[in-house]
Amino acid sequence: PRVVGCAFEHIAQGIGRKKSELYELALKVLHERDVQEVEMRSHREQWFMVHILPYLDRKGEGEGVVLTFRDMTDSKHHFVERERYTAKLEATSQDLQDFAYVASHDLQAPLRAITCYIELLQEDPELSLSETQAKRMDSLHQAGTQMKGLVDGLLSFSRIHTRAGTIEDCDCNELLHGALESCSVLIQERGV
């Protein structure tokens, strides 16, 4: 192939690459009559998108190649930076999932013990509780049950990426009633 314009040595030297690398790609394009698109990095940390097209004569014979270079240094740096932040975010997300799993798992045993002791006290025939004490025991048992639900929710949340979750409709009035009920002792104590 004859060279019109710049020699491969000059082009390769300008981007800090070996002549043979560009030359081999050019020969491939010329023989296969197919376009090549290659990312190349220069010795000065510049990135280029190199397009190599066959240059055909009027008879359709390969006469040479046309090389175009598009500077993509900024977009490449942005891409690399985004990949770095994505990897960091994924690692942080995994750490949070691991923490949530361990924390919720470790909270289950003491919580189970507390609710079991409350049930034992409530069922003890020898223990005579006043009405106020019985209500407080019921509130404690209900709070323990609610806490178990929260811990189970935290455990489910920690596994959200390992299995497909389902979204369910809920009655917001029911949720509000439950929240107010769980705070009823505080509401009464503070006179709100």
VENLIN-V5883 format. One record per residue. N is the residue number from 1. RES is the residue in three letters. OMEGA is omega in radians with two decimals (999 if undefined). Layout:
n=N res=RES omega=OMEGA
n=N res=RES omega=OMEGA
This chain:
n=1 res=PRO omega=3.10
n=2 res=ARG omega=-3.08
n=3 res=VAL omega=3.06
n=4 res=VAL omega=-3.11
n=5 res=GLY omega=-3.09
n=6 res=CYS omega=3.05
n=7 res=ALA omega=3.13
n=8 res=PHE omega=3.14
n=9 res=GLU omega=-3.12
n=10 res=HIS omega=3.14
n=11 res=ILE omega=-3.12
n=12 res=ALA omega=3.13
n=13 res=GLN omega=3.14
n=14 res=GLY omega=3.12
n=15 res=ILE omega=3.06
n=16 res=GLY omega=3.11
n=17 res=ARG omega=3.09
n=18 res=LYS omega=3.13
n=19 res=LYS omega=-3.05
n=20 res=SER omega=-3.13
n=21 res=GLU omega=3.10
n=22 res=LEU omega=-3.09
n=23 res=TYR omega=3.13
n=24 res=GLU omega=3.09
n=25 res=LEU omega=3.13
n=26 res=ALA omega=3.10
n=27 res=LEU omega=3.12
n=28 res=LYS omega=3.12
n=29 res=VAL omega=-3.09
n=30 res=LEU omega=-3.10
n=31 res=HIS omega=-3.10
n=32 res=GLU omega=-3.10
n=33 res=ARG omega=-3.12
n=34 res=ASP omega=-3.13
n=35 res=VAL omega=3.05
n=36 res=GLN omega=3.09
n=37 res=GLU omega=-3.02
n=38 res=VAL omega=3.00
n=39 res=GLU omega=3.10
n=40 res=MET omega=3.09
n=41 res=ARG omega=3.14
n=42 res=SER omega=3.10
n=43 res=HIS omega=3.11
n=44 res=ARG omega=3.14
n=45 res=GLU omega=3.02
n=46 res=GLN omega=3.11
n=47 res=TRP omega=3.12
n=48 res=PHE omega=2.93
n=49 res=MET omega=-3.10
n=50 res=VAL omega=3.06
n=51 res=HIS omega=3.11
n=52 res=ILE omega=-3.09
n=53 res=LEU omega=3.07
n=54 res=PRO omega=3.06
n=55 res=TYR omega=-3.03
n=56 res=LEU omega=3.07
n=57 res=ASP omega=-3.08
n=58 res=ARG omega=3.14
n=59 res=LYS omega=-3.12
n=60 res=GLY omega=3.12
n=61 res=GLU omega=3.11
n=62 res=GLY omega=-3.12
n=63 res=GLU omega=-3.13
n=64 res=GLY omega=3.13
n=65 res=VAL omega=3.05
n=66 res=VAL omega=3.10
n=67 res=LEU omega=3.03
n=68 res=THR omega=-3.12
n=69 res=PHE omega=3.07
n=70 res=ARG omega=-3.14
n=71 res=ASP omega=3.13
n=72 res=MET omega=-3.09
n=73 res=THR omega=-3.11
n=74 res=ASP omega=-3.12
n=75 res=SER omega=3.11
n=76 res=LYS omega=3.11
n=77 res=HIS omega=3.09
n=78 res=HIS omega=3.12
n=79 res=PHE omega=-3.14
n=80 res=VAL omega=3.12
n=81 res=GLU omega=3.11
n=82 res=ARG omega=3.11
n=83 res=GLU omega=3.14
n=84 res=ARG omega=3.11
n=85 res=TYR omega=3.11
n=86 res=THR omega=3.12
n=87 res=ALA omega=3.12
n=88 res=LYS omega=3.12
n=89 res=LEU omega=3.11
n=90 res=GLU omega=3.11
n=91 res=ALA omega=3.12
n=92 res=THR omega=3.11
n=93 res=SER omega=3.12
n=94 res=GLN omega=3.10
n=95 res=ASP omega=3.12
n=96 res=LEU omega=3.10
n=97 res=GLN omega=3.13
n=98 res=ASP omega=3.12
n=99 res=PHE omega=-3.13
n=100 res=ALA omega=3.13
n=101 res=TYR omega=-3.11
n=102 res=VAL omega=-3.12
n=103 res=ALA omega=-3.12
n=104 res=SER omega=3.12
n=105 res=HIS omega=-3.12
n=106 res=ASP omega=3.13
n=107 res=LEU omega=-3.05
n=108 res=GLN omega=-3.07
n=109 res=ALA omega=3.13
n=110 res=PRO omega=3.11
n=111 res=LEU omega=3.09
n=112 res=ARG omega=3.12
n=113 res=ALA omega=-3.14
n=114 res=ILE omega=-3.12
n=115 res=THR omega=3.10
n=116 res=CYS omega=3.11
n=117 res=TYR omega=3.10
n=118 res=ILE omega=3.12
n=119 res=GLU omega=3.11
n=120 res=LEU omega=3.12
n=121 res=LEU omega=-3.14
n=122 res=GLN omega=-3.09
n=123 res=GLU omega=-3.11
n=124 res=ASP omega=-3.11
n=125 res=PRO omega=-3.11
n=126 res=GLU omega=-3.12
n=127 res=LEU omega=3.14
n=128 res=SER omega=-3.11
n=129 res=LEU omega=3.04
n=130 res=SER omega=-3.14
n=131 res=GLU omega=3.11
n=132 res=THR omega=3.13
n=133 res=GLN omega=3.13
n=134 res=ALA omega=3.11
n=135 res=LYS omega=3.13
n=136 res=ARG omega=3.09
n=137 res=MET omega=3.09
n=138 res=ASP omega=3.11
n=139 res=SER omega=3.10
n=140 res=LEU omega=3.14
n=141 res=HIS omega=3.12
n=142 res=GLN omega=3.11
n=143 res=ALA omega=3.10
n=144 res=GLY omega=3.10
n=145 res=THR omega=3.11
n=146 res=GLN omega=3.11
n=147 res=MET omega=3.08
n=148 res=LYS omega=3.08
n=149 res=GLY omega=3.10
n=150 res=LEU omega=3.12
n=151 res=VAL omega=3.09
n=152 res=ASP omega=3.09
n=153 res=GLY omega=3.09
n=154 res=LEU omega=3.10
n=155 res=LEU omega=3.09
n=156 res=SER omega=3.13
n=157 res=PHE omega=-3.13
n=158 res=SER omega=3.14
n=159 res=ARG omega=-3.01
n=160 res=ILE omega=-3.12
n=161 res=HIS omega=-3.12
n=162 res=THR omega=3.08
n=163 res=ARG omega=-3.10
n=164 res=ALA omega=3.11
n=165 res=GLY omega=3.09
n=166 res=THR omega=3.09
n=167 res=ILE omega=-3.10
n=168 res=GLU omega=3.01
n=169 res=ASP omega=3.10
n=170 res=CYS omega=3.10
n=171 res=ASP omega=-3.10
n=172 res=CYS omega=3.10
n=173 res=ASN omega=3.12
n=174 res=GLU omega=3.10
n=175 res=LEU omega=3.13
n=176 res=LEU omega=3.12
n=177 res=HIS omega=3.12
n=178 res=GLY omega=3.13
n=179 res=ALA omega=3.11
n=180 res=LEU omega=3.12
n=181 res=GLU omega=-3.13
n=182 res=SER omega=3.12
n=183 res=CYS omega=-3.03
n=184 res=SER omega=3.14
n=185 res=VAL omega=3.12
n=186 res=LEU omega=-3.12
n=187 res=ILE omega=3.14
n=188 res=GLN omega=-3.13
n=189 res=GLU omega=-3.07
n=190 res=ARG omega=3.11
n=191 res=GLY omega=-3.12
n=192 res=VAL omega=999
